[in-house]
């Protein structure tokens, strides 16, 4: 069986204008008035995990500095769910909620690869 690629995503909220502004101001994503956006993806395959708890889907955005991005998120109307933390030998993360309450994450990157503490 050929593995199925992830080919699309959407992030819902009650105020499209606010969502568009938030993702433009924090992540530099330009979107059409309809909300259509094209986000860059890393080369190769998109890594991920299947896990048991808690039951949720979380998108993680690669950024050069988790702490600085969390500050931008808070200033743009989002909320910090977990400040920058390290999973030793694995990754540096931060968690947030966008203005619509969607729970999302950040991965600290060094170029095209995740920083490993």
N, CA, C and O of each residue as an XYZ file, in Angstrom:
468
protein
N       0.844     -1.180      0.000
C       0.000      0.000      0.000
C       0.890      1.244      0.000
O       1.858      1.324      0.757
N       0.556      2.206     -0.850
C       1.277      3.469     -0.886
C       0.769      4.369      0.238
O      -0.440      4.562      0.366
N       1.676      4.929      1.063
C       1.230      5.818      2.139
C       0.521      7.057      1.587
O       0.961      7.641      0.596
N      -0.568      7.449      2.231
C      -1.320      8.636      1.816
C      -0.663      9.887      2.378
O      -0.388      9.941      3.577
N      -0.400     10.901      1.546
C       0.195     12.138      2.037
C      -0.850     13.042      2.681
O      -2.039     12.948      2.377
N      -0.398     13.910      3.564
C      -1.253     14.983      4.065
C      -1.212     16.066      2.999
O      -0.140     16.557      2.645
N      -2.377     16.436      2.488
C      -2.417     17.348      1.350
C      -3.169     18.645      1.621
O      -3.213     19.520      0.756
N      -3.764     18.787      2.812
C      -4.553     19.977      3.079
C      -4.746     20.123      4.575
O      -4.713     19.132      5.305
N      -4.948     21.347      5.038
C      -5.293     21.595      6.433
C      -6.232     22.779      6.482
O      -6.267     23.592      5.558
N      -6.992     22.878      7.559
C      -7.728     24.100      7.816
C      -7.732     24.366      9.311
O      -7.698     23.443     10.124
N      -7.773     25.641      9.655
C      -7.800     26.074     11.053
C      -9.031     26.966     11.170
O      -9.059     28.074     10.634
N     -10.037     26.480     11.867
C     -11.333     27.161     11.909
C     -11.420     28.180     13.036
O     -10.745     28.058     14.058
N     -12.254     29.176     12.835
C     -12.547     30.182     13.850
C     -13.768     30.975     13.441
O     -14.119     30.997     12.261
N     -14.423     31.626     14.384
C     -15.654     32.352     14.073
C     -15.430     33.669     13.331
O     -16.370     34.195     12.735
N     -14.213     34.218     13.350
C     -13.944     35.515     12.729
C     -12.788     35.360     11.744
O     -11.622     35.389     12.136
N     -13.121     35.194     10.456
C     -12.101     34.965      9.436
C     -11.093     36.108      9.371
O      -9.897     35.862      9.209
N     -11.547     37.337      9.492
C     -10.631     38.477      9.453
C      -9.603     38.416     10.576
O      -8.419     38.674     10.358
N     -10.058     38.075     11.772
C      -9.156     37.947     12.915
C      -8.178     36.794     12.715
O      -6.993     36.926     13.023
N      -8.664     35.662     12.201
C      -7.776     34.525     11.933
C      -6.720     34.909     10.894
O      -5.539     34.617     11.077
N      -7.137     35.560      9.811
C      -6.200     35.963      8.767
C      -5.125     36.889      9.324
O      -3.942     36.714      9.036
N      -5.538     37.878     10.126
C      -4.595     38.826     10.713
C      -3.636     38.138     11.667
O      -2.433     38.392     11.621
N      -4.147     37.271     12.531
C      -3.305     36.569     13.498
C      -2.212     35.755     12.792
O      -1.037     35.873     13.138
N      -2.586     34.939     11.817
C      -1.601     34.079     11.144
C      -0.656     34.881     10.248
O       0.477     34.458     10.019
N      -1.100     36.022      9.743
C      -0.192     36.903      9.002
C       0.805     37.558      9.956
O       2.008     37.551      9.695
N       0.308     38.127     11.070
C       1.171     38.855     11.997
C       2.160     37.954     12.720
O       3.295     38.359     12.972
N       1.745     36.744     13.056
C       2.624     35.859     13.822
C       3.515     35.006     12.920
O       4.709     34.872     13.188
N       2.955     34.430     11.858
C       3.706     33.466     11.047
C       4.020     33.942      9.629
O       4.683     33.230      8.874
N       3.553     35.136      9.259
C       3.852     35.662      7.935
C       3.045     35.022      6.815
O       3.410     35.151      5.646
N       1.958     34.336      7.145
C       1.132     33.694      6.125
C       0.199     34.723      5.493
O      -0.623     35.326      6.184
N       0.321     34.920      4.209
C      -0.612     35.767      3.480
C      -1.768     34.890      3.025
O      -1.556     33.782      2.532
N      -2.980     35.379      3.186
C      -4.141     34.599      2.774
C      -5.095     35.465      1.965
O      -5.123     36.688      2.100
N      -5.871     34.800      1.125
C      -6.876     35.480      0.313
C      -8.058     35.878      1.194
O      -8.211     35.331      2.286
N      -8.882     36.798      0.758
C     -10.070     37.170      1.515
C     -10.975     35.974      1.847
O     -11.748     36.019      2.804
N     -10.871     34.919      1.055
C     -11.645     33.697      1.315
C     -11.030     32.839      2.417
O     -11.654     31.889      2.889
N      -9.792     33.176      2.831
C      -9.076     32.391      3.827
C      -8.090     31.410      3.229
O      -7.341     30.772      3.969
N      -8.065     31.269      1.923
C      -7.138     30.327      1.286
C      -5.703     30.765      1.567
O      -5.344     31.928      1.386
N      -4.897     29.812      2.010
C      -3.504     30.086      2.365
C      -2.638     28.908      1.919
O      -3.100     27.767      1.880
N      -1.396     29.191      1.589
C      -0.427     28.147      1.273
C       0.742     28.314      2.237
O       1.466     29.307      2.177
N       0.919     27.356      3.111
C       1.999     27.415      4.102
C       3.179     26.582      3.612
O       2.980     25.525      3.012
N       4.394     27.039      3.857
C       5.551     26.242      3.451
C       5.627     24.952      4.270
O       5.175     24.903      5.414
N       6.199     23.924      3.675
C       6.390     22.643      4.364
C       7.857     22.252      4.253
O       8.539     22.655      3.311
N       8.345     21.470      5.213
C       9.743     21.056      5.145
C       9.976     20.116      3.961
O       9.042     19.468      3.489
N      11.204     20.044      3.487
C      11.481     19.103      2.397
C      11.332     17.664      2.902
O      11.507     17.387      4.088
N      11.011     16.772      1.989
C      10.878     15.362      2.361
C       9.521     15.078      2.958
O       8.515     15.642      2.528
N       9.490     14.211      3.941
C       8.235     13.814      4.568
C       7.909     14.688      5.766
O       8.801     15.248      6.402
N       6.624     14.798      6.065
C       6.157     15.544      7.218
C       6.161     14.606      8.420
O       5.378     13.657      8.452
N       7.029     14.848      9.420
C       7.088     13.933     10.566
C       5.897     14.111     11.498
O       5.268     15.169     11.516
N       5.597     13.093     12.255
C       4.492     13.159     13.200
C       4.525     11.991     14.159
O       5.427     11.156     14.100
N       3.550     11.932     15.036
C       3.409     10.845     15.995
C       1.964     10.399     16.052
O       1.055     11.211     15.878
N       1.742      9.129     16.291
C       0.444      8.605     16.691
C       0.598      8.313     18.173
O       1.585      7.697     18.575
N      -0.357      8.741     19.000
C      -0.228      8.575     20.441
C      -1.578      8.279     21.058
O      -2.593      8.271     20.360
N      -1.603      8.038     22.345
C      -2.843      7.626     22.990
C      -3.508      8.693     23.831
O      -4.726      8.644     24.003
N      -2.771      9.659     24.365
C      -3.394     10.585     25.305
C      -2.725     11.939     25.238
O      -1.497     11.961     25.160
N      -3.390     13.043     25.258
C      -4.842     13.183     25.132
C      -5.267     13.056     23.681
O      -4.451     13.230     22.775
N      -6.530     12.755     23.456
C      -7.053     12.597     22.101
C      -7.226     13.977     21.468
O      -8.167     14.698     21.798
N      -6.338     14.336     20.579
C      -6.400     15.635     19.903
C      -5.462     15.610     18.708
O      -4.520     14.819     18.665
N      -5.717     16.466     17.752
C      -4.813     16.694     16.628
C      -4.174     18.052     16.868
O      -4.879     19.035     17.094
N      -2.856     18.118     16.822
C      -2.154     19.380     17.046
C      -1.220     19.628     15.869
O      -0.404     18.771     15.529
N      -1.337     20.791     15.250
C      -0.393     21.224     14.229
C       0.744     21.961     14.924
O       0.509     22.736     15.850
N       1.968     21.724     14.483
C       3.141     22.392     15.045
C       3.800     23.227     13.956
O       4.022     22.748     12.844
N       4.111     24.479     14.282
C       4.745     25.403     13.358
C       6.228     25.517     13.708
O       6.580     25.679     14.876
N       7.094     25.431     12.702
C       8.528     25.573     12.922
C       8.920     27.038     12.974
O       8.622     27.801     12.056
N       9.593     27.432     14.055
C      10.017     28.823     14.243
C      11.450     28.846     14.766
O      11.885     27.881     15.395
N      12.192     29.924     14.522
C      13.568     29.974     15.011
C      13.677     30.181     16.520
O      14.684     29.806     17.121
N      12.650     30.777     17.141
C      12.718     31.088     18.576
C      11.314     30.933     19.175
O      10.439     31.768     18.943
N      11.108     29.868     19.940
C       9.793     29.595     20.524
C       9.359     30.721     21.460
O       8.214     31.166     21.388
N      10.244     31.189     22.331
C       9.876     32.220     23.295
C       9.457     33.507     22.599
O       8.436     34.095     22.957
N      10.220     33.951     21.619
C       9.885     35.184     20.891
C       8.555     35.024     20.149
O       7.760     35.963     20.100
N       8.309     33.858     19.580
C       7.052     33.637     18.857
C       5.873     33.606     19.817
O       4.807     34.128     19.492
N       6.038     33.008     20.987
C       4.958     33.016     21.978
C       4.623     34.449     22.408
O       3.459     34.765     22.657
N       5.628     35.305     22.495
C       5.377     36.712     22.826
C       4.553     37.377     21.721
O       3.630     38.139     22.007
N       4.892     37.085     20.443
C       4.125     37.625     19.319
C       2.689     37.095     19.349
O       1.743     37.830     19.065
N       2.536     35.826     19.694
C       1.206     35.210     19.762
C       0.349     35.921     20.798
O      -0.800     36.268     20.525
N       0.897     36.137     21.974
C       0.150     36.819     23.039
C      -0.207     38.239     22.615
O      -1.320     38.697     22.875
N       0.717     38.939     21.970
C       0.462     40.307     21.534
C      -0.587     40.371     20.422
O      -1.265     41.386     20.259
N      -0.717     39.278     19.656
C      -1.657     39.249     18.534
C      -3.024     38.687     18.922
O      -3.880     38.496     18.057
N      -3.240     38.420     20.219
C      -4.552     37.960     20.660
C      -4.654     36.489     20.957
O      -5.731     36.007     21.309
N      -3.554     35.754     20.825
C      -3.536     34.335     21.189
C      -3.195     34.179     22.656
O      -3.000     35.169     23.361
N      -3.121     32.938     23.119
C      -2.803     32.660     24.523
C      -1.727     31.584     24.607
O      -1.746     30.613     23.851
N      -0.804     31.763     25.519
C       0.251     30.778     25.737
C      -0.315     29.642     26.587
O      -0.797     29.868     27.697
N      -0.253     28.427     26.062
C      -0.732     27.251     26.796
C       0.412     26.587     27.560
O       0.198     26.046     28.645
N       1.617     26.624     27.009
C       2.809     26.094     27.681
C       4.004     26.869     27.159
O       4.228     26.898     25.949
N       4.782     27.501     28.039
C       5.964     28.230     27.581
C       7.001     27.254     27.017
O       6.845     26.037     27.112
N       8.039     27.806     26.442
C       9.113     26.999     25.850
C       9.575     25.922     26.835
O       9.849     26.200     28.002
N       9.654     24.679     26.329
C      10.188     23.590     27.136
C      10.952     22.630     26.243
O      10.718     22.553     25.037
N      11.863     21.906     26.856
C      12.705     20.984     26.107
C      12.332     19.550     26.437
O      12.107     19.200     27.595
N      12.271     18.732     25.403
C      12.170     17.295     25.565
C      13.574     16.793     25.235
O      13.935     16.658     24.066
N      14.352     16.522     26.264
C      15.774     16.220     26.115
C      16.016     15.132     25.073
O      15.420     14.056     25.105
N      16.912     15.457     24.153
C      17.275     14.523     23.101
C      16.267     14.433     21.973
O      16.465     13.670     21.028
N      15.174     15.211     22.055
C      14.126     15.089     21.040
C      13.822     16.417     20.350
O      14.001     16.540     19.138
N      13.354     17.434     21.130
C      12.856     18.648     20.494
C      12.642     19.758     21.522
O      12.578     19.490     22.722
N      12.529     21.004     21.057
C      12.164     22.157     21.874
C      10.779     22.606     21.406
O      10.561     22.824     20.214
N       9.841     22.742     22.355
C       8.443     23.018     22.020
C       7.881     24.205     22.789
O       8.475     24.672     23.761
N       6.741     24.680     22.344
C       5.876     25.613     23.052
C       4.465     25.349     22.551
O       4.287     24.900     21.419
N       3.464     25.620     23.372
C       2.072     25.389     22.982
C       1.267     26.665     23.149
O       1.539     27.465     24.045
N       0.274     26.856     22.286
C      -0.542     28.068     22.345
C      -1.942     27.797     21.837
O      -2.215     26.760     21.232
N      -2.823     28.751     22.095
C      -4.163     28.771     21.520
C      -4.284     30.019     20.664
O      -3.904     31.109     21.093
N      -4.809     29.866     19.461
C      -5.032     31.044     18.610
C      -6.261     31.800     19.116
O      -6.915     31.336     20.050
N      -6.589     32.944     18.529
C      -7.717     33.725     19.027
C      -9.051     32.970     19.027
O      -9.955     33.321     19.785
N      -9.184     31.933     18.182
C     -10.415     31.147     18.137
C     -10.396     29.999     19.139
O     -11.384     29.278     19.273
N      -9.270     29.822     19.848
C      -9.169     28.753     20.832
C      -8.560     27.460     20.308
O      -8.472     26.482     21.050
N      -8.136     27.433     19.039
C      -7.488     26.236     18.508
C      -6.167     26.003     19.227
O      -5.374     26.931     19.393
N      -5.928     24.766     19.655
C      -4.710     24.407     20.377
C      -3.651     23.986     19.361
O      -3.852     23.042     18.596
N      -2.515     24.699     19.360
C      -1.466     24.487     18.377
C      -0.107     24.505     19.060
O      -0.006     24.833     20.243
N       0.936     24.152     18.316
C       2.256     24.093     18.918
C       3.327     24.736     18.062
O       3.120     25.041     16.887
N       4.478     24.933     18.684
C       5.660     25.474     18.032
C       6.813     24.500     18.227
O       6.936     23.875     19.280
N       7.646     24.374     17.221
C       8.882     23.610     17.299
C      10.012     24.568     16.968
O       9.980     25.242     15.938
N      11.013     24.632     17.841
C      12.152     25.516     17.589
C      13.053     24.862     16.547
O      13.462     23.710     16.692
N      13.354     25.623     15.490
C      14.101     25.100     14.349
C      15.469     25.759     14.213
O      15.662     26.919     14.577
N      16.405     24.991     13.683
C      17.695     25.505     13.255
C      17.744     25.234     11.759
O      18.118     24.146     11.321
N      17.363     26.235     10.988
C      17.246     26.018      9.538
C      16.059     25.115      9.256
O      14.936     25.404      9.670
N      16.311     24.018      8.548
C      15.240     23.085      8.174
C      15.068     21.928      9.155
O      14.262     21.031      8.910
N      15.811     21.935     10.262
C      15.715     20.820     11.207
C      15.367     21.311     12.605
O      15.734     22.417     13.001
N      14.661     20.480     13.337
C      14.288     20.816     14.708
C      15.530     20.827     15.594
O      16.405     19.970     15.469
N      15.593     21.814     16.495
C      16.685     21.868     17.470
C      16.494     20.713     18.451
O      15.384     20.454     18.916
N      17.574     20.038     18.753
C      17.535     18.933     19.707
C      18.389     19.317     20.910
O      19.603     19.481     20.791
N      17.745     19.459     22.072
C      18.510     19.891     23.264
C      19.359     18.774     23.837
O      20.055     18.975     24.832
